[in-house]
Amino acid sequence: MTLPTFTMRQLLEAGVHFGHQSHRWNPKMASYIFGERNNIHILDLAQTVPMLHHMLQAVSDTVAGGGRVLFVGTKRQASEAVADAARRSAQYYVNARWLGGTLTNWKTISHSIQRLRKLEELLGDSGEAMALTKKERLKLTREREKLERSLGGIKDMGGQPDMLFVIDTNKESIAIKEARRLGIPVAAIVDSNCDPDGISYPVPGNDDAGRAINFYCDMVARAAIDGISRGQGDMGVDVGASEEPVIEPALAEAPKPKDQPKAEEVVAEAKPATEETIVVPEVAAPTFELLAAPRGAPDDLKKISGVGPVLEQKLNDMGVFHYWQIVALGEDDIQKIDEELTLHGRITRDGWIDQARRLAEGEAE
């Protein structure tokens, strides 16, 4: 898979450029408005194209790093598209009313999810439902349907998401506030009547037309699928798909007992690798430390899967600027950063240390 591509023509055909009536606009969107026609604001697609591509890349990187994307769209015209896109890309969604505290009070939400699972088990094929009266079954069925509408899209999420994708920031303002409070990046479609402030990955576009919403959801779903494919490739899950998977190292080691000259060549080739492993400790401090300012040019921490511009800035503000600092992290350091930035175990789960080590060695070359 590759990151999904699109054209300006597709955006025009989907009606992405149509904003709201000019008297309903939000002045903060002025820089994204191309002009006005028949009292309707026209959004600048020349800005939409690169911003949409940037958002899709962020979604793909998040999923490739093992992160979870939560699709949020509770308005009528977005509900079905959001659910379909999330299911198709193995992500999660909220397409009915957003329950206050869905992110900030996950413990309570988890109890509701457990209740939903118990009801599904009770009313399933277990046979227990047969012992209930018709009235009791009807009451429990209605309770299950109500919970399914609100929590069905997140019942398998297992924890807070790593990114939100939102249709209509005005309607989903509570979800965005909760995400911002927890430091979760938000990718969103911002219409001419929306406030782009606080959105990590804003994309100027129409958030009402069904065709436009279907287009956004399809693009994000395909970006998430690309991230899944990349993540599996990094973990070696799809080894058979590559032309020369893990065969070259095995062949290089095989001649060792048979042919001594070949073994010497292998040792000679391995020698630079030993030198490379020494490079990182020479640059890095023996133990992790926070810096008041970068030592020389700061490293691009966004190259680490799952680290976007917002999280990179938070790490910089904390005093983390270089790959070697991440390589030197100890368990206590990881726990401290995780708690301070509310990362929910992302450093360990996404393998930041191994990624930073590879990036540091690559730059040393």
Summary of the structure (lengths in Angstrom):
residues: 365
radius of gyration: 24.7
end to end distance: 29.1
largest distance: 83.6
contacts: 1137
relative contact order: 0.13
helix: 56%
strand: 9%
